[in-house]
Amino acid sequence: MPLNFSVNKTMFLESLNSLQNICNKKATLAIISNVLIESFENGIFLTGTDLEVGLKLFLKADVFSEGSITLPSKKIFEIVRESGSDTLSVEEMDNSWVTIKAGLSTYNLAGMPSSDFPEFPEFDQENFLVLECHYFLDLIEKCIFSIANEQENIYSLTCVLFEKEKIGEKFFLRMVSSDGHRLSIMQKEVLFNIDKMELNNVTLIPKKGLQEWKKFCENRDSIEVSFEKKQLVIRDRNAIMIIRLKHGEFPQYSAIVNAVELTHCLKINRILFLDSLKRINIFTEDIYHTIQLNIEKGKMILSSQNVELGNAKDELTIDYSGEPLTLGFNCRYFIETLQVMDCEVVEAYINSNSSPCLMKSNEDNGFISVIMPMQL
């Protein structure tokens, strides 16, 4: 039967907005640029997928006829967003066309048959854990910025590593990301038993899935989570998200962290350091963002040079009493790390003129960043 329903504009718009980033990815399969709309007795389901992330949303609606169709995600979103009515009606016509009425406005939009749309993955209804969203939001925020781009040859670096661990009587969740030049680790204590969470030996979540997981959590207090062998399932009462997991090996990050001796410590005011880096970054080369750090007792001098434009130098007061050091780093890596840290004072550890820099803070419990140096 052809679908026919009316729905609240605000609720419809919010749901369509949640699907935009999933449906509008460039793909060879044209139909996944569409959103699948299915009408049932007491509402509609909206489904979008890019074959890596799938999201199904339930929406209450007045349903006059049950049916299903797919419509261009971007275009239906624009129609709903610009409509001047609180309620919209959608009615399927011949040859997969629909008529959308919003007040005095009428739109005719070409769709595609729902039979061509990829099936939403099945999942096990058992083994779900209810977890508060703030756990995942903290983990994702502290790691997502240092995931490698899709062009990276080592494809496992385009994902975040997700782990759980029991230390003594305490349970922890951990995310780890690296683009080969830097490493971010965030660990959160969970205040109840998570033994039921079944992870692979190496559980890799792609960056796109992580972005959508973050969006899913932002307007919710808690969610249900289940890890299966090939997918991560996230849901609440009105929504289901499925993220396809990647498989492969991840670098032995513990060895990288342990290679930095925690002997020579620089204590730096985070905001002053961040502001200084932003000033110095004005004169870095566009590709590598190289800066030089000259570290002496009680002070750090930051400098950058652009062959065509000029140079810059800035000085910071620090707490340091070790040997003088001169190092090169990518300025952007420091900026992005400091922006996600939640502390007043950063502790930076550097062993020598050619060693990586490990940053952490007692105020930002569970977070560690390692940044590799550059040749000057």
Disulfide bonds with the S-S distance in Angstrom:
none
